[in-house]
Structure formats: C-alpha cells, structure tokens
Amino acid sequence: MNDIIIVSKINEYLHIATQKLSDWLGQMLPRVADDWWDECVINNLSYAQREIAAEKNFTKLEHLDLAALLRVTYKSWYDMRNFAYLPTSERECVSNMIGVRNNWAHCRVEIPDKDIIIHDIKVIKQFLE
C-alpha cells in the first residue's frame, strides 16, 4: 500500500476519533461540575495547550485538537467515574491513543513499520468501540 494512502487513512481515523471524543466529553464533563470548562478542561490542559486556548479564545470542546481532548479525558477520568462506570481498561485505551496520536502527529520521512501501523490501527479501533 502506498505510504500516502496509509498516512491519509490513519489521519482520517484520528479525525473521527477527535469528533467522537469531543461529543462524548460534551455529554460527560458538564455532569462533573457547574464550572466544568475551567475545572475539567482548562485546568487539565498542558501549559502550551492552555496558552493556545486563551490566545484563540476557545470556549467549546470542538475547538480543541485530539491531543488536548485526550489529555482532558485522561486527567478527568476519576472525576467522571463518580457518576459513570468507566473501567480502568478504558483509561488505558485513552493512554494508548495518546501514543498513537503522537506516532502520527510528528511526521518523519519514513512511516512507522508495519507492526506499529497494525498496532496503532488496533488501538484506534478499540478506542472507537
């Protein structure tokens, strides 16, 4: 398979994951606290992500990229567990998605080996399920 097609397909899957995660967090985080945006989103972003959110005046989950959404999910996990059944294995899947996102967000001349591609596709599939 052509490298461009592989990279394109993985990016398509990551875009779908971004949309689905944004929608899911939109249902979950408002149940954590009245001031969920500041408490669960802004406070859980990295310094650089917080700077970008402030500079661009982000006010909705849809404004965040996958890296920020995954970080918010991972950091807010135990707050969301107070009202929803969220197994630890699913938090591990979020952690694995952070690795997948990092593999594909930082382009190199050569794409990852076949074994890494297969692993990453399996993680994305598990995440979307």
C-alpha positions as CSV (number, residue, x, y, z in Angstrom):
1,M,0.0,0.0,0.0
2,N,1.2,3.5,-0.8
3,D,2.6,5.5,2.1
4,I,0.4,8.5,1.4
5,I,-2.7,6.3,1.5
6,I,-1.7,4.8,4.9
7,V,-1.0,8.3,6.4
8,S,-4.2,9.6,4.9
9,K,-6.3,6.8,6.3
10,I,-4.7,7.0,9.8
11,N,-5.4,10.8,9.8
12,E,-9.0,10.1,8.8
13,Y,-9.4,7.7,11.7
14,L,-7.8,10.2,14.1
15,H,-10.2,12.9,12.9
16,I,-13.1,10.6,13.5
17,A,-11.7,9.8,17.0
18,T,-11.5,13.6,17.7
19,Q,-15.1,14.1,16.7
20,K,-16.4,11.2,18.8
21,L,-14.3,12.1,21.8
22,S,-15.4,15.7,21.7
23,D,-19.1,14.6,21.6
24,W,-18.6,12.1,24.4
25,L,-16.8,14.6,26.7
26,G,-19.6,17.1,25.9
27,Q,-22.0,14.7,27.5
28,M,-19.8,13.7,30.4
29,L,-17.9,16.8,31.6
30,P,-21.0,19.0,32.4
31,R,-22.0,16.3,34.9
32,V,-18.7,16.8,36.8
33,A,-19.2,20.4,37.9
34,D,-21.1,23.5,37.1
35,D,-17.8,25.2,36.1
36,W,-16.7,22.2,34.1
37,W,-15.0,24.2,31.4
38,D,-12.4,25.7,33.7
39,E,-12.3,22.8,36.2
40,C,-12.1,19.9,33.8
41,V,-10.8,21.4,30.5
42,I,-8.7,24.5,31.1
43,N,-7.1,23.2,34.3
44,N,-6.2,19.9,32.7
45,L,-4.5,21.3,29.6
46,S,-0.7,21.5,29.4
47,Y,0.8,25.0,29.7
48,A,1.2,25.2,25.9
49,Q,-2.4,24.0,25.2
50,R,-3.7,26.5,27.8
51,E,-1.8,29.3,26.1
52,I,-3.3,28.3,22.7
53,A,-6.8,28.1,24.2
54,A,-6.5,31.5,25.7
55,E,-5.0,33.1,22.6
56,K,-7.7,31.7,20.3
57,N,-10.4,32.2,22.9
58,F,-11.5,28.6,22.9
59,T,-14.9,28.1,24.5
60,K,-16.1,24.7,23.2
61,L,-14.7,21.2,23.2
62,E,-14.9,21.3,19.4
63,H,-12.2,23.9,19.4
64,L,-9.6,21.5,20.9
65,D,-7.4,19.1,19.0
66,L,-7.1,15.4,19.7
67,A,-4.0,15.8,21.9
68,A,-5.9,18.3,24.1
69,L,-9.1,16.2,24.2
70,L,-7.1,13.0,25.1
71,R,-5.3,14.9,27.9
72,V,-8.6,16.3,29.3
73,T,-10.1,12.8,29.2
74,Y,-7.2,11.2,30.9
75,K,-6.9,13.8,33.6
76,S,-10.7,14.0,34.2
77,W,-11.2,10.2,34.3
78,Y,-11.6,9.8,38.0
79,D,-14.0,12.8,38.2
80,M,-16.2,11.2,35.6
81,R,-16.0,7.9,37.4
82,N,-18.0,9.5,40.3
83,F,-21.2,9.2,38.2
84,A,-20.4,6.7,35.4
85,Y,-19.0,3.2,35.1
86,L,-15.6,3.8,33.4
87,P,-13.3,0.7,33.7
88,T,-9.6,1.2,34.2
89,S,-9.0,-0.7,30.9
90,E,-10.7,2.1,29.0
91,R,-8.4,4.7,30.6
92,E,-5.5,2.6,29.5
93,C,-7.0,2.7,26.0
94,V,-7.0,6.6,26.2
95,S,-3.4,6.4,27.3
96,N,-2.6,4.1,24.3
97,M,-4.4,6.6,22.0
98,I,-2.1,9.3,23.2
99,G,0.8,7.2,21.9
100,V,-0.9,6.6,18.6
101,R,-1.7,10.3,18.2
102,N,2.0,11.1,18.9
103,N,3.2,8.5,16.3
104,W,1.2,10.2,13.6
105,A,1.3,13.8,14.6
106,H,5.1,14.1,14.2
107,C,5.8,13.3,10.5
108,R,9.1,11.6,9.6
109,V,10.5,10.8,6.2
110,E,9.5,7.1,6.7
111,I,6.2,6.0,8.0
112,P,6.3,3.6,11.0
113,D,7.0,-0.1,10.5
114,K,4.1,-2.4,9.5
115,D,3.9,-3.8,13.1
116,I,3.4,-0.3,14.5
117,I,0.8,0.5,11.9
118,I,-1.2,-2.6,12.7
119,H,-0.8,-1.9,16.5
120,D,-2.0,1.7,16.0
121,I,-5.0,0.6,13.9
122,K,-6.0,-1.9,16.6
123,V,-5.7,0.8,19.3
124,I,-7.8,3.2,17.2
125,K,-10.4,0.5,16.7
126,Q,-10.6,-0.3,20.4
127,F,-10.8,3.4,21.2
128,L,-13.7,4.0,18.8
129,E,-15.6,0.9,20.2
